[in-house]
Amino acid sequence: MTVTTSPDSAARFQCSTAELERRWAAVRAEMDDRNIDALVMQNSQDWVGGYVRWFTDVPGSTGYPRTVIFPRDGLMTVVHQGNFGSVRKIAADDPVNRGVEKILTTSSFPSIIYSRFYDAELVVDELKQRGYRTVGLLSTPGMQYDFCAYLKDNTDAKLVDATDFVDRIKAIKSPEDMVQIRACAEMHDAIFKDLAETVRPGMRDWEVSARARYVGHNIGSEQGLTIGKSAPLGKASTFAPLTMQGRELRKGDHLSFLIELNGPGGQYTELARTFVFGKPSNELVDAFEMMKSAQAETVKNLKSGTPCADVFAAHNQFMKSHNLPEEARLYAHGQGYDMVERPLIRHDETMSVEKNMNFAVHPGYVTESIFGIICDNYFVDGDGAVDRLHDYPQMLIEIDA
């Protein structure tokens, strides 16, 4: 499955303009119902910063905020880091900044305290010039504190939270979304296939991560994480970031490894398996098989109309019935441009499972001696069936060391 981009665009991969227009129309219909004049969103990184990309097909990244004003009528305004006072008018046929009227820049940095209001000042001026009376904010936890504080204290408009209705639209994947999501799942399969052929004792954990990212980037990934930390059999191999991946792999070790990379076009899936350099212990085999069963139990309950909180309760009942600890972390959730997006399979989620949702399902538990884990993505099809998006086998990866 391939994802293509315009030959005139600097972007490696893009969604179509028709898909962007579909999203904008769906959101504007809800804004009409609520009499919201404009939405304001801000993201500064791509892993859980999907609102900006969903609306503009351009992500925030590297900690620098990218702010978007999305009006009920007309074109968007974007604010991001750059020269003081720059105003770039966007041509109607611009292949990257589709649906954008202008880009405003200012020289602000999250590490420079005295620049904390610079982006907000530009946004407030724009809102005032346009005379917006009601402005919806999207996911304020992803915005800078000083940005929100300045908007609250200085805008003339009424500020409301518009996150919930955008989340519900965003969670239902279009056919084009699914092309990208399936391509991402195929990419993860290809990475694990490569790792099974290339990872050997003598490598360090970070080299496994580097190999995974290299293969992923060659296929089309642009952002994401690869996490895992090896250990001798008999001691739990848990997930850890790159800063904790200095250990050297040895015969008799195992490595629980999670790949969370976006694919061509920016949509996320994830895949986790455990490498064993030799023969796995019976305890590790039993733990893996139990988590495979737990995953299957959750997938069975991903029926359209089922409250996500009920799916979570059923999972904990399964865990208790097998004398395993109840889930205290996030073990299943929606995915798209956000690595973690709604709906969550958790007690506090208000949404229900619906057709055309993409879920990552990764039950697990840790003891001193094992980390039982599995992770795959599942799609709730339009006909109500639940499809596993990955083809990679659900097994421990035994490497003859």
Number of C-alpha atoms within 10 A of each C-alpha: 9 11 17 13 16 14 9 9 13 11 14 15 20 20 21 15 15 10 15 16 14 12 17 18 13 13 19 21 12 16 21 12 8 12 15 21 21 25 24 24 24 29 28 23 19 24 22 18 25 29 26 26 20 21 21 22 22 20 22 22 15 8 13 17 25 24 24 25 23 26 22 22 10 11 13 22 21 24 22 21 17 13 12 12 11 13 13 12 12 16 13 11 9 12 16 18 19 21 22 21 16 17 18 22 21 19 14 21 17 13 10 8 10 10 14 18 18 19 24 21 17 17 23 19 13 16 23 14 9 12 12 18 16 18 26 24 19 23 19 17 10 17 19 17 12 16 20 16 12 18 18 14 8 13 20 16 18 12 18 13 14 22 16 14 13 18 17 14 13 23 21 18 19 14 11 13 20 17 18 27 28 22 26 32 27 19 27 31 18 19 22 22 14 14 17 14 10 12 18 18 16 12 15 18 25 21 16 23 21 13 17 21 22 13 18 24 17 10 19 21 24 18 20 19 17 23 22 24 26 27 22 17 22 17 15 21 25 21 18 17 14 17 8 13 19 14 14 16 22 18 17 18 22 30 25 26 26 25 23 21 29 32 29 28 27 31 27 30 35 27 24 21 23 24 22 25 23 17 18 20 14 9 14 22 15 13 20 25 17 20 20 20 15 23 23 13 15 22 21 12 18 26 20 20 11 14 21 27 20 17 24 23 17 16 23 19 15 18 20 13 11 11 9 15 14 15 18 9 10 14 18 24 21 25 27 27 27 21 23 21 19 22 25 24 29 22 13 10 15 14 18 21 25 22 21 22 26 32 31 26 24 22 26 23 19 15 12 9 15 23 22 26 25 28 24 24 26 22 24 23 16 12 9 14 16 23 13 15 21 23 12 17 11 15 14 19 22 15 18 12 13
